[in-house]
Amino acid sequence: MSTYEDLSNVVDVTSLECLNEKPDKNILGIFPPSGSVLESDCDEQLLMHIAFTTAVKLHSLEFVAPNDGRRPSDVKLFANMRVDFSEAEGSPATQQCQLEWLPHDSSRMKAVFQTKFVKFQNVKNISVFIGSNVDDGETTALSSLTMFGIVLSDMNMSNLKKSG
């Protein structure tokens, strides 16, 4: 049986993007986890665009969030697709689920989203859409997002130079 590794070392942090994030509580606070939180701005929705420096097989995502009503609830994943809010709400996702939360430590909860592995075999980027939170509150917050899987090659796509 294969073991799955933390894919943080192949997340292209230079291209991370999150729509509807508070400027002072943005996605860079959770990649890598720094004790900061990512929090939505005008409503509970967040849309993260995450690219990898090499293709991966994505096995699961581990969400850690504050132990309050701002924890994400409904999550949609779009493999190798960059979507906007209207597409994320209205288009079929590669996979979606409602997160089930368990205690992580005294102030945070953890939920694991296990992918349908056959649908996430050659992932170069992923859009993660959080549509709501557990209490239907004003904002959604996330302490960390860790992805697990298999790195398909050691070729770093960001090191390629254009020729000709």
ROMIDO-142698 format. One record per residue (C-alpha): residue in one letter; x, y, z; residue number from 1. Coordinates in Angstrom, 3 decimals, padded with zeros to 6 digits. Layout:
BEGIN
> A, X, Y, Z, NUM
...
This chain:
BEGIN
> M, 000.000, 000.000, 000.000, 1
> S, 001.266, 003.466, -000.875, 2
> T, 001.850, 006.090, 001.739, 3
> Y, 000.709, 009.585, 000.961, 4
> E, 002.941, 012.562, 001.590, 5
> D, 002.247, 016.144, 002.541, 6
> L, 002.212, 018.042, -000.775, 7
> S, 003.085, 021.435, 000.771, 8
> N, 006.566, 021.341, -000.768, 9
> V, 005.078, 021.254, -004.296, 10
> V, 002.461, 024.007, -003.779, 11
> D, 003.455, 026.983, -005.945, 12
> V, 003.109, 029.691, -003.285, 13
> T, 003.926, 032.417, -005.837, 14
> S, 000.663, 031.728, -007.663, 15
> L, -001.661, 031.175, -004.687, 16
> E, -004.880, 033.139, -004.971, 17
> C, -008.017, 033.360, -002.869, 18
> L, -011.105, 035.309, -003.852, 19
> N, -013.166, 037.051, -001.141, 20
> E, -010.395, 036.938, 001.475, 21
> K, -009.845, 039.660, 004.058, 22
> P, -006.662, 041.539, 003.104, 23
> D, -005.139, 041.047, 006.561, 24
> K, -006.288, 037.397, 006.885, 25
> N, -005.284, 036.007, 003.508, 26
> I, -004.258, 032.682, 001.999, 27
> L, -000.544, 033.288, 002.622, 28
> G, -001.243, 032.836, 006.340, 29
> I, -002.115, 029.162, 005.864, 30
> F, 000.533, 028.144, 003.269, 31
> P, 002.457, 027.083, 005.244, 32
> P, 000.411, 027.249, 008.453, 33
> S, 001.678, 030.184, 010.513, 34
> G, -000.804, 030.523, 013.347, 35
> S, -002.745, 033.039, 011.253, 36
> V, -006.160, 032.384, 009.730, 37
> L, -007.629, 032.823, 006.284, 38
> E, -011.005, 034.554, 006.611, 39
> S, -013.643, 035.481, 004.079, 40
> D, -014.503, 039.145, 003.596, 41
> C, -018.047, 040.057, 002.520, 42
> D, -019.835, 036.720, 002.973, 43
> E, -019.099, 033.124, 003.910, 44
> Q, -017.725, 032.030, 000.516, 45
> L, -014.039, 031.486, -000.299, 46
> L, -012.547, 030.405, -003.621, 47
> M, -008.923, 029.263, -003.530, 48
> H, -006.791, 028.633, -006.627, 49
> I, -003.808, 026.415, -005.829, 50
> A, -001.188, 025.377, -008.394, 51
> F, 001.472, 022.728, -007.974, 52
> T, 005.035, 022.966, -009.261, 53
> T, 004.665, 019.431, -010.622, 54
> A, 001.726, 017.099, -011.269, 55
> V, 000.366, 015.175, -008.279, 56
> K, -002.092, 012.433, -007.436, 57
> L, -004.314, 014.092, -004.835, 58
> H, -005.530, 011.719, -002.130, 59
> S, -006.981, 013.991, 000.564, 60
> L, -007.209, 017.488, 002.005, 61
> E, -007.001, 018.212, 005.720, 62
> F, -008.816, 021.345, 006.875, 63
> V, -008.095, 022.854, 010.304, 64
> A, -010.299, 025.719, 011.496, 65
> P, -011.164, 027.673, 014.641, 66
> N, -013.592, 025.861, 016.937, 67
> D, -016.492, 028.184, 016.218, 68
> G, -019.251, 028.616, 013.649, 69
> R, -016.884, 029.966, 010.998, 70
> R, -015.634, 026.454, 010.079, 71
> P, -016.231, 025.555, 006.405, 72
> S, -019.137, 023.226, 005.703, 73
> D, -019.776, 022.636, 001.999, 74
> V, -016.659, 022.216, -000.165, 75
> K, -016.297, 021.661, -003.911, 76
> L, -013.046, 020.653, -005.619, 77
> F, -012.309, 021.409, -009.273, 78
> A, -009.235, 019.528, -010.533, 79
> N, -007.264, 021.242, -013.315, 80
> M, -009.962, 023.910, -013.621, 81
> R, -009.830, 027.565, -012.688, 82
> V, -013.375, 028.635, -011.902, 83
> D, -015.007, 031.883, -010.820, 84
> F, -017.768, 032.160, -008.209, 85
> S, -020.661, 031.672, -010.646, 86
> E, -019.017, 028.576, -012.168, 87
> A, -018.170, 027.210, -008.723, 88
> E, -021.781, 027.577, -007.607, 89
> G, -023.437, 026.389, -010.819, 90
> S, -021.084, 023.845, -012.398, 91
> P, -020.572, 020.229, -011.422, 92
> A, -017.423, 019.837, -009.350, 93
> T, -014.854, 017.106, -009.770, 94
> Q, -015.977, 016.200, -006.243, 95
> Q, -017.893, 017.850, -003.427, 96
> C, -018.680, 017.019, 000.177, 97
> Q, -019.930, 018.351, 003.463, 98
> L, -017.055, 018.392, 005.950, 99
> E, -017.345, 016.399, 009.171, 100
> W, -015.398, 018.065, 011.984, 101
> L, -013.533, 016.423, 014.881, 102
> P, -011.524, 018.026, 017.711, 103
> H, -007.923, 018.857, 016.727, 104
> D, -006.696, 020.704, 019.834, 105
> S, -008.230, 022.937, 022.514, 106
> S, -009.168, 025.737, 020.116, 107
> R, -009.383, 024.137, 016.668, 108
> M, -011.263, 021.436, 014.776, 109
> K, -010.076, 019.199, 011.916, 110
> A, -011.877, 017.682, 008.911, 111
> V, -010.466, 015.393, 006.224, 112
> F, -011.848, 015.438, 002.671, 113
> Q, -010.819, 012.169, 001.017, 114
> T, -010.916, 012.440, -002.762, 115
> K, -012.237, 009.910, -005.235, 116
> F, -008.631, 009.097, -006.061, 117
> V, -009.284, 008.051, -009.684, 118
> K, -010.555, 011.575, -010.453, 119
> F, -007.411, 013.251, -009.085, 120
> Q, -004.601, 011.354, -010.858, 121
> N, -002.734, 014.085, -012.768, 122
> V, -003.532, 017.300, -010.915, 123
> K, -001.570, 020.412, -011.857, 124
> N, -003.879, 022.882, -010.112, 125
> I, -007.019, 022.819, -008.050, 126
> S, -009.790, 025.248, -007.214, 127
> V, -011.274, 024.806, -003.740, 128
> F, -014.690, 026.426, -003.292, 129
> I, -016.091, 026.836, 000.209, 130
> G, -019.759, 027.635, -000.229, 131
> S, -020.882, 027.888, 003.384, 132
> N, -019.874, 027.444, 007.001, 133
> V, -021.307, 025.323, 009.811, 134
> D, -023.418, 028.082, 011.396, 135
> D, -024.353, 029.965, 008.207, 136
> G, -022.457, 032.869, 009.745, 137
> E, -021.177, 036.060, 008.193, 138
> T, -017.625, 034.830, 007.498, 139
> T, -015.691, 031.579, 007.096, 140
> A, -012.251, 030.993, 008.652, 141
> L, -009.537, 028.412, 008.053, 142
> S, -006.320, 027.859, 010.064, 143
> S, -004.626, 025.484, 007.631, 144
> L, -005.163, 023.402, 004.520, 145
> T, -002.806, 020.485, 003.970, 146
> M, -003.029, 018.291, 000.896, 147
> F, -001.797, 014.708, 000.783, 148
> G, -000.968, 012.556, -002.210, 149
> I, 001.824, 011.397, -004.482, 150
> V, 004.222, 013.618, -006.446, 151
> L, 004.295, 012.323, -010.034, 152
> S, 007.715, 013.647, -010.987, 153
> D, 010.515, 015.733, -009.597, 154
> M, 010.411, 018.130, -012.548, 155
> N, 009.639, 021.585, -011.227, 156
> M, 007.516, 023.289, -013.899, 157
> S, 008.461, 026.758, -012.621, 158
> N, 012.113, 026.070, -013.502, 159
> L, 011.377, 025.537, -017.202, 160
> K, 012.648, 028.294, -019.457, 161
> K, 011.005, 029.283, -022.720, 162
> S, 013.214, 028.585, -025.731, 163
> G, 013.218, 029.842, -029.267, 164
